[in-house]
Amino acid sequence: MFTNVGPVGIPLIVLAYGQDGLAPAVVLLVLSNILHFTIGVGVVSGRVDWHMVYANPLLRGTVLGVAFSQSGWVLPTWINTPLTTIGSVLVPMMLLLLGARLSTSKVSDAPVGVAASVIMLVVRLIAAWLILLVLPLQGVEPGAIILFACLPSAVFNFMLADRFQCAPNKVASMVIVSHVANRCVAARHLAGVSIIFVPYSTKSTRSLRMIKFYYHPSPNPIKVALYLEETGTPYEVVTVDTRKGEQHAPAFKAINPNAKTPAMQDGDINVFDSNAMLLYLGEKTGQFMPANTPAARAQMYSWLMFVATGIGPYSGQAVHFKHFAPEPKEYAVNRYDFEAWRHWNILNDHLAANQYVVGDTYTLVDMAVWGWARAVPFILGPDAWEKLPHVKRLLDEINARPAAQRAEALKAKYTFKAEMDDDARKNMFPQNARLTA
Ligand SMILES: N[C@@H](CCC(=O)N[C@@H](CS)C(=O)NCC(=O)O)C(=O)O
């Protein structure tokens, strides 16, 4: 019995591993399809019908796909767009046709269906385990193999059994039972309480699913915490106590060479700088992004960079000179207080005419603003909110969101050094060493 790689396997693996899962999924689809129409047909009919193999559209499509990708050919848009549209329509149509075809079958042998489904699952998991022992698979590949072992049986098994009259009712029972069982297991796995995957979930499959979030309770990390919370993205916190100097540890600098928080590891992908992380997560999840139009994306990039290069750095320097720098500092305080106010006023004016930073939906740019807006009285002074009512309105609205409360609550879960003593100053402001040298 071959598994349902196309309609079930590919969406499932892309759901679990994102775009990284697509390549191994397509390779498994092509391999499984070729085997199905050679060995599979041979088993049910007693001989291999090579015409069936050559006429297989998936095989022809694969040959064309490989030829295009190797040669660098690109289809003109006027062919590519209608073909993509037809392809998108054909997938649900194929599912409907397969479902309709299956509905004409007789499920007369449910016990055989149950027994065969259990045996197939066990055999496939053993085979997957052996493959993992023998082949040096990397990245998402081990997880993909395990996922594929758990797929239900393809409807094609029934169609071929029916065509060659090889126990079609028994095969129909196996297909139906395995689909029902698969839905239960997949739902449990995606809910994070998998029973089947736990013993087999090698380090790579687990770490790929769980983002490592390098966190300190300060404005830049907390905006990313908010995004992770808003999207329900699973993550594990790794604390970086910057007052203790943990940001300078070589292991952390291998992830963020800039030696600042936040940073993250998504499987074997490292991302650093809070705004880059927001964009990375936005592209990965597709959530809290503005409309996918040039105009909306232009607004997103412009305002995100305004926060990244203006609001953040000027606010940070204003805090530094007002609260931490030694005297004399009048010139620096004047410059950074002036620039911080100038940036916050620009944002306030923009928010006077717009509910959110980018148009009328809450996006990752509002989250980037939120990280710093929480600290406005510390940055600009206790009366600052009187002059920035529109920023305050956005801050209050985001503060009321449960995700924001969960992001804020992270701070209380971990212990960080609170004192700004000589050691903390040495770790946070290493430039001072040049003054005493
Ligand atoms: N551009 C970076 C700035 C990161 C940054 O300055 N992080 C601060 C916390 S908000 C930090 O880690 N400071 C410790 C240090 O400067 O040593 C970002 O947006 O992530």
The ligand as a Gaussian input file, in Angstrom:
#p B3LYP/6-31G(d) Opt

LIG

0 1
 N       19.517000      46.805000      16.605000
 C       19.411000      45.840000      17.638000
 C       19.712000      46.499000      18.956000
 C       19.706000      45.498000      20.081000
 C       20.002000      46.122000      21.430000
 O       20.525000      47.224000      21.548000
 N       19.668000      45.351000      22.476000
 C       19.875000      45.761000      23.822000
 C       18.607000      45.438000      24.627000
 S       17.263000      46.403000      24.059000
 C       21.035000      44.978000      24.395000
 O       21.145000      43.784000      24.214000
 N       21.944000      45.663000      25.097000
 C       23.070000      45.038000      25.704000
 C       24.365000      45.685000      25.288000
 O       24.347000      46.736000      24.618000
 O       25.416000      45.150000      25.664000
 C       17.994000      45.222000      17.655000
 O       17.044000      45.908000      17.286000
 O       17.876000      44.040000      17.992000

